[in-house]
């Protein structure tokens, strides 16, 4: 029985849980380690995101005979140019729209309240009771805004952490671009034989999974942002750029994000002109159809191989557990976990075949 996969898997899970429990019980001993990890986690995360986003540029430059250091400096120059361009063109437009939105916030709030009051007054004519839906929407919206504001205040108030992050992000980013090929060999160098091969394949598959998700999702979201902005600008929707940028970030959450981005656009459209809601809905529908049927299949392909029902379930569960941040990291975390389990299962199966062959089993030749 001890050689059964289910038995060994159960023992491994129990041991892992015991290690976690003991670590929590003696966390004072590990507190310096946790502090170091917490300090470098955000800079390393941001540096990793920048690496995966700009790695295709580095690969393109190096294929054109550019050296490693030359390609890195070229990428830094491109980033500075993009930041300068955004600061000169887009940031003033976004700032103006944010100022206008803040100035009109009391009026917009009254309009929304009147709209909800009208819906509540017509509850007898509606096929459902809107009280619960309206209250849940208001509560969730208030909670999300409070969480975002709380996170923003925490980040701004931690001046030392912000400065440390600003210093460390370029540092991590530079060395990820410079030495990323050395990471897997350095991690597998202490091991030998089939386990070294397994670990190499596992880390390579995790790298490919993260690359496919981050690069694909960022490109898809950027294209969707451009499509929505063009559509909103054509029909004359107020705060078109602001809403398109909001949609860019919301679309990073698969399936749920686009609907979250549509809600503020729909509300502002109704306030501006009821007929505008029709145009906004039509533009959103067209953009989503283009994204789901043309862009996403060609950009991301079938690399992640995640069923839509699985994606929705994971996103909703992560949102209940860890809020907005959980929804953002749910899919890449699930995809990486799935990759790890698949590699472990393949490794165990290959080990079983090898042991069976060594025991004198029939050859596969």
N, C-alpha and C positions, 0 to 999 in steps of 0.2 A: 504493500500500500504506500510505503514511503516514496516509491519511485513514480507514483501517479502525479500527473501534472496538476490536478485539482488540489491534491494534498500539499504539494510544494508551494503552489500559489497561495493557498490559505495560510501556511506557515509564514511565508514572506510578508503577507498583509499584516498578520498579527505582530510580527517582529517590527515592522515599520511603525505600526500604531504604538507599540511599546516604546520605541525610540522617541517618537513625537511626544508621548506623555511624559517620559523621563526628562526630555529636553525642556518641556514647559515647567516641570517641577523644579528643575535646577537652572532656570533661565538666568538667575543672577550671575552664574558662572559664565554663561555665554553672552551676557549683555554687551561687553565690548565688541564681540564679533558681530552681534546684531546691529550695533551702532555703526560699525564700519560698513556693513552691507547696506544699511539704510542710507548712509551718506553717499555711497557710490551708485546706488540702484538707479535713481532718476537720471543722473548724467549718463550712465551706461545705457539706459533704455533709450534716451533721446539720441545718443551717439549711434546706437544700433539701428534705430529707425532711419536716421540720416544716411547711414551706410547702405542699408538695403534700398533706399530710394535713389541714391546716386551711384550705386555700384554699376548699373548698366552704362553710365557715362564713362566711368573708369575703364570698363571692359572695352568700350568703343574706342577710346583714345589709345589704349595699349595695343589694340589690333592694328592701329595706324602707326605703330612703331614708337609711340611715346613712352618714355621711361616711367617707372613707378612714381618717383618724386615729382616729375613733371606733370603727370596726370592728376596727382593729388592737389598740387598748387593750382592747376587749371580748374579743378572742381571748386576749390575755395574761392577762386576769382568769380566763377559762375554764380556761386551762392551769394557773394557780396553784390554782384550786379543785380541779381534777382531781388535781394533785399532793398537795394537802392531804388530799383524800378518800382517796387511795391510802395516804398516810402514816398516817392514822388507822385505816383499816379493813383494807386488804389487806396492807400491809407487815408489821404484827404477826403476822397469820396465816401469811404466807409465812416470816417469821423463825422462828416457833415450829416450823413443819413442817421447815424446814432444820435447826434445832437437833436435833429428834427424829431426823431422817434421819442426821445426823452421829453422834449418840449410838449409833444402831443400826447404823452402817456396818459394824463388825466382824462382827456377827451376820449381816447381810445378805450380806456377802462370803462367810462360811462356808456359808450356805444356797445361794448361787449356785454355789460350788465343789462342794458336794455334789451339786447338780443336774447339773452338767457331768460329774462323776465317774460319776454314775448313767448318763447318756447314753453315756459312753465304755464303761462296763461292758456295755452292751446293744448294742454296735456290731454284733455278729453278727446280731441280730434286726432291725436297721434296714436299709432299702433303700439307704442311702448310708453312707459313712464320715464320721462327725461330726468326726473329729480335725481335718481341714483347716478345716472351717467354724468350729468352736469357736475354734481358734487364730487364724484370720483375724479373727473377731469381737473376740476379746480384744485383739489387736494394734491393730486400727482404733480400738476404744474407748479404749485407753490413749493412743494417739497423739492422738486428738481431745481427750481430757481434758488431756493435757500441753500441747497447743497453746493451748487455752482458758486454762489456768492461766498459761502463759508470757505470753500477751497481756495477761491481767489484771495480772500482776506488773509487766510493762513499763509499762502504763498508770498503775498506782498509783505506781510508782517515779518516773515522770517528772512530778513535782509541778508544775514550771513549765509543762510542756505542758498538763497538765490544767487548771491555772488559766487559761492563755491560751485554751484551748478554751471554758471556762465563760464567759469574758468575750466572746469573739468570736461564739459561737453566737447569742445574742440580737441582737447587732449585725447580723450577716448576715441573720438571720431577719426582723428589723424592716424592713430595706430591701428584701428580697425581697417582703414583703407590700405595701410602700409603692410600689415602682417596677417591679413585674414587667412591666407593659405597655410600659415604655420599653426593655426589654432588646433585643428583636428590632429595633425601629427604630434603636437606637444601633449595633447590629452591622451593619446593612445600609446605613446612611447613606453610607459612603464609596463605594458602588457605584451603578451606574445600569443602566437597561434590563432586559433579560431575565435577566441574572445576579442583579440585585437581587431580582427576582421569585422566581427559583429559590432564593436564599438565604433569603428570607422564608418561602417555603413549606417549605423544609427545616427551619428552626428551629422553625416552628409544628408541623410533624409530629413532631419530636423531643419537643417540649413535650407534645403530646397523648399520645405513646407513654409517656413517663415518668409522666404524670398517670394514665393508665389503669392502668398496672401497679402503681404505689405505692398509689394510693387503693383500687383494687380488691383487691389482695393484703392490705393491712392490714385492710380491712373483712371480707374472707372469713376471714382468720385470727382476727380478734376474735370473729366469730360462732361459728366452730368451737371456739374456746377456751371460750366460754360453754356450748355444747352438751355438750362433753366434761366440763366441771366439774359441770354438773347431773347428767349420767349417772353420773359417778364418785361424786358425793356420795350419790345415791340408793342405789347398791349398797353404799356404805360402804367404798370403797377408801381406804386410807391415802394421805396426801399428795396428795389429789385436786386441791387448788388449785395446788400446785407442779407436778404433772404437766400440768395444763391450761395453765399459763403456759408451760411448756417446749414444749408442742405448738403454742402460738401462734407462738413464734419459729421452731420447726422447719418449720411450715407455710409460712413465707416462701420455703422452697425447694420449688418445684413438684415433685409426684410423689414425689420421694425423701424430702422432709421428713416427711410423715405417717407413713411407715414407721419413720423414725428416732425419732419421738415415741412410737410404739407399743411399741418394745423395752423401755424402762425401765418403762413401765406394766405390760407383760406380766410382766416379771421380779418386780416388787413384788407383783403379784397372785398369782403362783404361791407366793411366800414367805408371803404373808398367808393364803391359802386356795386350794388348787388349783381349786376350783369358781369362784373369783373370776376366773380367767383366761377362763372361758367368758363371763362377764358383761362383762369388759373388752373382749374381742374383739367381742362383739355390739354394745356401745356404740360402739366405734371404727368398725365396719362401717357402722352406721346413720349416724353423724356424717359419714363420708366419702361415703356415698351422697347424703345431703342436700346436702353441700358441692359435690360434683361435678355433680350433676344439677339442683339447684335454685338454690343460691346463686351459684356461679361463673358459670354462663351468664347469669344475670340481672344480676349486678353488673358483671362484666368484659366480658361479651358477646363479640363477635368482633373487638374492637379490635386485639388483638395478632396474631391469625391465625397462631398457631404450632401446628404439628402436634405431637401428643404424643410421637412418636418423636424429633422434632427436639429437643424440650425435654429428654427423658431423656438423649440423646446429649450435648447442650451441658452439662447439669448434671454428668454424670459426667466429662466431659473437663475442665471447669473445676475440679472437685474434685481430680483428679489433678495439675493444674497448680498451683493456688493454694490447695488445702485448703478449709476451711470457708468462709472469706471469698469464695473464688472461686465456690463453689456459691451463695452469697447474691447475688452481683452478676452471675452468668452470664446469666440470662434478660433482665434489663433491658439489659445490654450488648449481647447478641445482637439484641434487638428494636431498639435504637437503631442498631446497625450495619446491620441489614436496612432500616430506614427510610432511612438515608443512601444506601445502594446503590440502592434503588428510586427515590429522588428524582434521583440522578445519572443513572440510566438514563432516566428520564422527560425530564430536561433535555436529554440528548444526543439523544434521539429527536425532541424538539420542534425542537432546533437543526437536525437533519438535514432535517426536513420544511420548515423555513423556507428553508434553503439550496436545497432542491430546487425550492421554489415560486419563489424569486428567480431560479433558473436557467432558468425558463420551463417547468417541469413542469406537468402537468395540474392544474387547480384542484380543490379538494375541494368547491367549491360545486355 
